[in-house]
Amino acid sequence: MRTSLIFCGCLLAATLVLSGCGGSTPSTVDPDYVGKPEPGGGSIMGDNGVVFGTSKTNQGAGDASGALGVNAYLWRGALDTLSFMPLASADPFGGVIITDWYQPPGSSDERFKATAYILGRQLRSDGIRVTLFRQVLQNGQWVDADVSKVTVGELEGRVLARARELRAQSLAAG
């Protein structure tokens, strides 16, 4: 009998302690708090140069920080450049975009997959790295094939060009 009273008392105390935790809300002043974008912020893909709730005035800075863990221009530039491929995964805080396999129209024996890494918070030419995978169909099986370094370099160049274009648009609008 005494054991069950102690158990009930402990259970009641734990319930009261845990119920007190549910009513608190995180502080938006806390730098580790990641909440919803502020009113007027953009969508996940960005609207008119606004990405993840960052304002155009915030994006005019060299690092284009804000709610993203990486450079917002490179992020959006990579999304725009790779938009012809189906998106498998996108991590804006880690700066990784992974596409699913893409088969070019008219090419039934070849497919591609890309992974883009945004490497920092500044808009720099070494801030983007793209890995491209290629497979060819041989005897009914997809087999890995080589990818030209020139093709990868061109893809990275297009991401950089798009990022610079987005930055110019943002500065012109500001």
Backbone as CSV, one residue per row, in Angstrom:
resi,resn,N_x,N_y,N_z,CA_x,CA_y,CA_z,C_x,C_y,C_z
1,MET,0.819,-1.195,0.000,0.000,0.000,0.000,0.867,1.265,0.000
2,ARG,1.900,1.261,0.841,2.770,2.421,0.934,3.494,2.662,-0.403
3,THR,3.921,1.601,-1.086,4.618,1.717,-2.362,3.718,2.355,-3.408
4,SER,2.448,1.971,-3.431,1.557,2.559,-4.431,1.266,4.018,-4.115
5,LEU,1.241,4.433,-2.855,1.059,5.845,-2.518,2.271,6.667,-2.966
6,ILE,3.465,6.128,-2.764,4.674,6.826,-3.192,4.680,6.956,-4.716
7,PHE,4.308,5.872,-5.401,4.267,5.885,-6.860,3.249,6.920,-7.365
8,CYS,2.051,6.964,-6.750,1.024,7.938,-7.156,1.498,9.366,-6.899
9,GLY,2.182,9.570,-5.788,2.695,10.906,-5.470,3.749,11.353,-6.481
10,CYS,4.639,10.434,-6.845,5.673,10.754,-7.849,5.034,11.029,-9.200
11,LEU,4.042,10.244,-9.558,3.353,10.431,-10.828,2.641,11.777,-10.864
12,LEU,1.993,12.159,-9.776,1.310,13.447,-9.696,2.319,14.594,-9.794
13,ALA,3.442,14.479,-9.102,4.459,15.524,-9.137,5.038,15.667,-10.555
14,ALA,5.307,14.552,-11.199,5.847,14.603,-12.568,4.840,15.229,-13.526
15,THR,3.554,14.907,-13.348,2.515,15.478,-14.203,2.437,16.991,-14.023
16,LEU,2.502,17.460,-12.791,2.454,18.897,-12.532,3.672,19.616,-13.108
17,VAL,4.832,19.027,-12.981,6.047,19.648,-13.506,5.983,19.732,-15.027
18,LEU,5.592,18.643,-15.659,5.536,18.624,-17.122,4.430,19.523,-17.664
19,SER,3.310,19.630,-16.953,2.240,20.487,-17.450,2.635,21.957,-17.396
20,GLY,3.533,22.304,-16.500,4.015,23.678,-16.420,4.898,24.057,-17.598
21,CYS,5.463,23.063,-18.285,6.355,23.341,-19.424,5.591,23.673,-20.688
22,GLY,4.381,23.223,-20.813,3.642,23.365,-22.059,3.186,24.772,-22.367
23,GLY,3.049,25.626,-21.388,2.505,26.951,-21.626,3.513,27.982,-22.089
24,SER,4.781,27.661,-22.035,5.774,28.661,-22.400,5.963,28.719,-23.905
25,THR,6.325,29.901,-24.380,6.622,30.055,-25.806,8.066,30.505,-25.928
26,PRO,8.742,30.086,-26.990,10.137,30.483,-27.127,10.271,31.976,-27.387
27,SER,11.368,32.507,-26.947,11.628,33.930,-27.137,12.145,34.172,-28.536
28,THR,11.550,35.146,-29.229,12.036,35.482,-30.571,13.310,36.305,-30.515
29,VAL,13.707,36.716,-29.302,14.953,37.450,-29.135,16.132,36.476,-29.086
30,ASP,15.873,35.243,-28.679,16.892,34.215,-28.583,17.467,33.932,-29.970
31,PRO,18.789,34.016,-30.176,19.363,33.796,-31.513,19.182,32.367,-32.010
32,ASP,18.941,31.419,-31.106,18.732,30.039,-31.533,17.292,29.759,-31.924
33,TYR,16.403,30.708,-31.707,14.992,30.521,-32.042,14.801,30.640,-33.544
34,VAL,14.213,29.625,-34.132,13.892,29.650,-35.553,12.383,29.538,-35.651
35,GLY,11.737,30.639,-35.927,10.286,30.649,-35.996,9.792,30.961,-37.379
36,LYS,8.559,31.368,-37.447,7.957,31.725,-38.727,8.531,33.044,-39.221
37,PRO,8.550,33.238,-40.538,9.021,34.529,-41.049,8.140,35.657,-40.534
38,GLU,8.727,36.810,-40.427,7.965,37.974,-39.990,6.947,38.342,-41.050
39,PRO,5.882,39.056,-40.661,4.898,39.479,-41.651,5.578,40.237,-42.781
40,GLY,5.159,39.948,-43.996,5.767,40.578,-45.153,6.958,39.806,-45.668
41,GLY,7.334,38.711,-44.972,8.457,37.889,-45.405,8.063,37.047,-46.595
42,GLY,9.031,36.380,-47.173,8.798,35.597,-48.378,8.454,34.156,-48.076
43,SER,8.159,33.432,-49.127,7.882,32.014,-49.001,9.200,31.263,-49.008
44,ILE,9.133,29.948,-48.943,10.337,29.128,-48.925,11.158,29.328,-50.186
45,MET,10.522,29.581,-51.315,11.239,29.792,-52.560,11.561,31.273,-52.772
46,GLY,10.996,32.132,-51.963,11.277,33.561,-52.094,10.297,34.240,-53.022
47,ASP,9.989,35.483,-52.721,9.102,36.292,-53.549,9.786,37.617,-53.813
48,ASN,10.015,37.921,-55.067,10.618,39.193,-55.460,11.917,39.478,-54.712
49,GLY,12.764,38.474,-54.608,14.062,38.668,-53.966,14.030,38.479,-52.470
50,VAL,12.886,38.202,-51.871,12.802,37.980,-50.447,12.847,36.481,-50.210
51,VAL,13.819,36.024,-49.433,13.990,34.603,-49.213,13.920,34.311,-47.721
52,PHE,13.051,33.397,-47.321,12.914,32.948,-45.939,12.736,34.091,-44.960
53,GLY,11.917,35.047,-45.317,11.594,36.110,-44.391,12.645,37.191,-44.276
54,THR,13.704,37.136,-45.033,14.700,38.201,-44.958,14.236,39.363,-45.804
55,SER,14.502,40.542,-45.345,14.054,41.709,-46.098,15.074,42.082,-47.149
56,LYS,14.663,42.914,-48.079,15.571,43.351,-49.135,16.717,44.158,-48.549
57,THR,16.456,44.857,-47.448,17.532,45.634,-46.841,18.558,44.704,-46.202
58,ASN,18.127,43.599,-45.627,19.075,42.640,-45.066,19.901,41.991,-46.157
59,GLN,19.292,41.758,-47.323,19.988,41.045,-48.373,20.992,41.916,-49.097
60,GLY,20.946,43.197,-48.908,21.904,44.067,-49.560,23.301,43.931,-48.975
61,ALA,23.405,43.312,-47.818,24.705,43.127,-47.188,25.507,42.099,-47.963
62,GLY,26.806,42.097,-47.754,27.682,41.188,-48.480,27.413,39.729,-48.192
63,ASP,26.926,39.417,-46.990,26.718,38.011,-46.685,25.284,37.564,-46.927
64,ALA,24.372,38.468,-47.166,22.969,38.143,-47.428,22.461,37.144,-46.419
65,SER,22.713,37.428,-45.139,22.289,36.487,-44.115,20.804,36.607,-43.862
66,GLY,20.354,36.412,-42.687,18.936,36.395,-42.398,18.628,35.058,-41.776
67,ALA,17.527,34.467,-42.170,17.112,33.207,-41.582,17.852,32.016,-42.166
68,LEU,18.492,32.173,-43.302,19.219,31.066,-43.917,20.555,30.854,-43.224
69,GLY,21.036,29.628,-43.258,22.353,29.341,-42.725,23.440,29.586,-43.755
70,VAL,23.049,29.882,-44.992,23.995,30.082,-46.095,23.603,31.339,-46.866
71,ASN,24.396,31.693,-47.857,24.117,32.874,-48.655,22.795,32.712,-49.395
72,ALA,21.903,33.662,-49.221,20.558,33.581,-49.801,20.590,33.652,-51.330
73,TYR,21.518,34.421,-51.878,21.594,34.530,-53.342,22.080,33.231,-53.977
74,LEU,23.100,32.637,-53.372,23.585,31.351,-53.889,22.520,30.269,-53.729
75,TRP,21.805,30.311,-52.614,20.743,29.332,-52.371,19.672,29.427,-53.453
76,ARG,19.173,30.630,-53.639,18.119,30.831,-54.636,18.640,30.587,-56.049
77,GLY,19.886,30.992,-56.317,20.492,30.748,-57.619,20.615,29.268,-57.924
78,ALA,20.987,28.487,-56.921,21.088,27.037,-57.101,19.708,26.418,-57.328
79,LEU,18.715,26.858,-56.555,17.349,26.343,-56.753,16.833,26.676,-58.149
80,ASP,17.057,27.913,-58.579,16.601,28.329,-59.909,17.311,27.550,-61.013
81,THR,18.623,27.394,-60.878,19.410,26.725,-61.907,19.051,25.245,-62.019
82,LEU,18.803,24.607,-60.900,18.492,23.179,-60.903,16.992,22.892,-60.990
83,SER,16.192,23.910,-61.222,14.733,23.737,-61.193,14.198,22.829,-62.297
84,PHE,14.991,22.564,-63.330,14.526,21.664,-64.386,14.583,20.205,-63.941
85,MET,15.295,19.935,-62.846,15.394,18.580,-62.299,14.443,18.458,-61.108
86,PRO,13.840,17.270,-60.894,12.947,17.128,-59.737,13.736,17.229,-58.428
87,LEU,13.201,17.994,-57.498,13.855,18.231,-56.216,13.576,17.065,-55.264
88,ALA,14.616,16.485,-54.702,14.463,15.392,-53.738,14.554,15.912,-52.308
89,SER,15.473,16.868,-52.069,15.695,17.361,-50.719,16.361,18.731,-50.787
90,ALA,16.008,19.596,-49.832,16.633,20.909,-49.748,16.764,21.302,-48.275
91,ASP,17.982,21.556,-47.841,18.260,21.951,-46.467,18.868,23.351,-46.470
92,PRO,18.047,24.389,-46.235,18.549,25.759,-46.308,19.523,26.121,-45.188
93,PHE,19.496,25.401,-44.102,20.387,25.719,-42.994,21.740,25.049,-43.175
94,GLY,21.746,23.857,-43.747,22.997,23.166,-44.045,23.530,23.511,-45.424
95,GLY,22.674,24.089,-46.278,23.097,24.505,-47.600,23.251,23.382,-48.600
96,VAL,22.382,22.379,-48.533,22.472,21.238,-49.439,21.163,21.094,-50.214
97,ILE,21.294,20.979,-51.534,20.156,20.732,-52.421,20.446,19.438,-53.157
98,ILE,19.521,18.495,-53.097,19.677,17.215,-53.767,18.513,17.029,-54.720
99,THR,18.826,16.732,-55.967,17.765,16.473,-56.937,17.561,14.973,-57.075
100,ASP,16.434,14.626,-57.668,16.172,13.236,-58.009,16.705,13.009,-59.418
101,TRP,16.645,11.796,-59.892,17.140,11.490,-61.236,16.309,12.213,-62.277
102,TYR,17.000,12.772,-63.256,16.375,13.504,-64.355,16.809,12.864,-65.666
103,GLN,15.822,12.548,-66.487,16.096,11.976,-67.795,15.748,13.010,-68.860
104,PRO,16.746,13.485,-69.596,16.477,14.508,-70.615,15.489,14.003,-71.666
105,PRO,14.628,14.882,-72.158,13.694,14.470,-73.217,14.471,13.965,-74.433
106,GLY,13.999,12.870,-74.987,14.641,12.306,-76.165,15.847,11.442,-75.862
107,SER,16.173,11.247,-74.598,17.312,10.411,-74.214,16.843,9.368,-73.210
108,SER,16.452,8.207,-73.714,15.909,7.175,-72.824,16.994,6.313,-72.191
109,ASP,18.249,6.513,-72.584,19.318,5.659,-72.053,20.333,6.424,-71.196
110,GLU,19.947,7.596,-70.689,20.850,8.410,-69.888,20.031,9.209,-68.880
111,ARG,20.574,9.338,-67.657,19.901,10.150,-66.641,20.945,10.819,-65.752
112,PHE,20.521,11.913,-65.083,21.417,12.729,-64.277,20.792,13.015,-62.914
113,LYS,21.665,13.245,-61.943,21.265,13.635,-60.598,22.307,14.637,-60.109
114,ALA,21.870,15.662,-59.370,22.809,16.690,-58.913,22.664,16.933,-57.415
115,THR,23.783,17.316,-56.818,23.809,17.774,-55.433,24.575,19.085,-55.420
116,ALA,23.948,20.117,-54.861,24.590,21.431,-54.757,24.876,21.717,-53.287
117,TYR,26.082,22.182,-53.027,26.503,22.550,-51.681,26.810,24.042,-51.667
118,ILE,26.082,24.794,-50.846,26.404,26.201,-50.646,27.325,26.221,-49.435
119,LEU,28.528,26.754,-49.604,29.594,26.550,-48.628,29.802,27.695,-47.650
120,GLY,29.029,28.755,-47.754,29.234,29.849,-46.820,28.141,30.879,-46.895
121,ARG,28.355,31.950,-46.168,27.357,33.021,-46.088,27.685,34.193,-46.994
122,GLN,28.787,34.122,-47.713,29.167,35.220,-48.601,28.981,34.793,-50.050
123,LEU,28.674,35.765,-50.881,28.532,35.524,-52.313,29.923,35.567,-52.933
124,ARG,30.513,34.376,-53.069,31.863,34.241,-53.623,31.861,33.105,-54.634
125,SER,32.814,33.133,-55.556,32.868,32.105,-56.586,33.183,30.727,-56.017
126,ASP,33.849,30.663,-54.873,34.116,29.361,-54.262,33.056,28.995,-53.220
127,GLY,31.949,29.686,-53.238,30.877,29.435,-52.285,29.878,28.387,-52.740
128,ILE,30.051,27.820,-53.932,29.135,26.811,-54.453,29.944,25.632,-55.000
129,ARG,29.487,24.439,-54.693,30.083,23.244,-55.278,28.942,22.337,-55.736
130,VAL,29.000,21.927,-56.982,27.969,21.062,-57.548,28.607,19.716,-57.875
131,THR,27.937,18.659,-57.482,28.342,17.309,-57.851,27.265,16.768,-58.772
132,LEU,27.673,16.289,-59.922,26.737,15.779,-60.916,26.996,14.289,-61.107
133,PHE,25.922,13.516,-61.071,26.008,12.076,-61.277,25.326,11.740,-62.596
134,ARG,25.892,10.796,-63.312,25.348,10.387,-64.601,25.301,8.868,-64.655
135,GLN,24.205,8.350,-65.170,24.069,6.919,-65.383,23.578,6.667,-66.802
136,VAL,24.042,5.556,-67.364,23.591,5.137,-68.691,22.967,3.752,-68.562
137,LEU,22.020,3.482,-69.436,21.311,2.209,-69.426,22.071,1.205,-70.287
138,GLN,22.527,0.117,-69.652,23.243,-0.938,-70.363,22.650,-2.281,-69.970
139,ASN,22.150,-3.001,-70.963,21.552,-4.326,-70.730,20.456,-4.286,-69.673
140,GLY,19.640,-3.235,-69.692,18.522,-3.109,-68.755,18.913,-2.658,-67.355
141,GLN,20.164,-2.299,-67.124,20.648,-1.861,-65.807,21.232,-0.452,-65.922
142,TRP,20.979,0.376,-64.907,21.600,1.698,-64.854,23.007,1.539,-64.312
143,VAL,23.978,2.042,-65.079,25.392,1.929,-64.725,25.980,3.335,-64.615
144,ASP,26.763,3.572,-63.557,27.405,4.874,-63.373,28.342,5.167,-64.540
145,ALA,28.369,6.432,-64.936,29.219,6.872,-66.035,29.923,8.161,-65.623
146,ASP,31.006,8.464,-66.321,31.779,9.678,-66.035,30.995,10.925,-66.427
147,VAL,31.286,11.996,-65.688,30.708,13.307,-65.976,31.859,14.250,-66.278
148,SER,31.709,15.020,-67.307,32.741,15.978,-67.696,32.884,17.071,-66.632
149,LYS,34.127,17.387,-66.279,34.374,18.479,-65.329,33.930,19.813,-65.916
150,VAL,33.952,19.909,-67.231,33.496,21.126,-67.906,32.005,21.341,-67.649
151,THR,31.230,20.257,-67.723,29.787,20.344,-67.472,29.511,20.808,-66.049
152,VAL,30.230,20.249,-65.092,30.061,20.649,-63.688,30.443,22.118,-63.520
153,GLY,31.538,22.538,-64.131,31.964,23.934,-64.057,30.954,24.882,-64.660
154,GLU,30.337,24.480,-65.786,29.300,25.307,-66.407,28.077,25.432,-65.509
155,LEU,27.717,24.349,-64.847,26.571,24.372,-63.938,26.842,25.301,-62.754
156,GLU,28.038,25.209,-62.184,28.408,26.103,-61.080,28.428,27.559,-61.555
157,GLY,28.903,27.788,-62.766,28.922,29.139,-63.328,27.523,29.705,-63.501
158,ARG,26.585,28.869,-63.897,25.198,29.336,-64.035,24.587,29.682,-62.687
159,VAL,24.910,28.893,-61.656,24.423,29.215,-60.312,24.970,30.564,-59.873
160,LEU,26.260,30.786,-60.076,26.887,32.061,-59.692,26.289,33.233,-60.473
161,ALA,26.075,33.037,-61.763,25.495,34.109,-62.585,24.091,34.455,-62.102
162,ARG,23.307,33.443,-61.780,21.944,33.685,-61.283,21.987,34.374,-59.920
163,ALA,22.910,33.974,-59.052,23.045,34.601,-57.734,23.421,36.083,-57.879
164,ARG,24.330,36.381,-58.785,24.718,37.787,-59.018,23.545,38.585,-59.570
165,GLU,22.786,37.963,-60.454,21.601,38.627,-61.017,20.575,38.936,-59.920
166,LEU,20.346,37.986,-59.030,19.407,38.196,-57.926,19.888,39.315,-57.004
167,ARG,21.199,39.343,-56.738,21.754,40.394,-55.882,21.581,41.767,-56.537
168,ALA,21.855,41.841,-57.833,21.695,43.120,-58.562,20.247,43.578,-58.531
169,GLN,19.313,42.665,-58.721,17.893,43.008,-58.664,17.505,43.518,-57.286
170,SER,18.040,42.879,-56.261,17.741,43.279,-54.881,18.283,44.678,-54.569
171,LEU,19.507,44.951,-55.035,20.098,46.270,-54.788,19.384,47.354,-55.572
172,ALA,18.941,47.040,-56.788,18.221,48.014,-57.610,16.851,48.340,-57.019
173,ALA,16.228,47.358,-56.396,14.902,47.557,-55.806,15.002,48.276,-54.463
174,GLY,16.169,48.227,-53.825,16.342,48.797,-52.484,16.632,50.215,-52.563
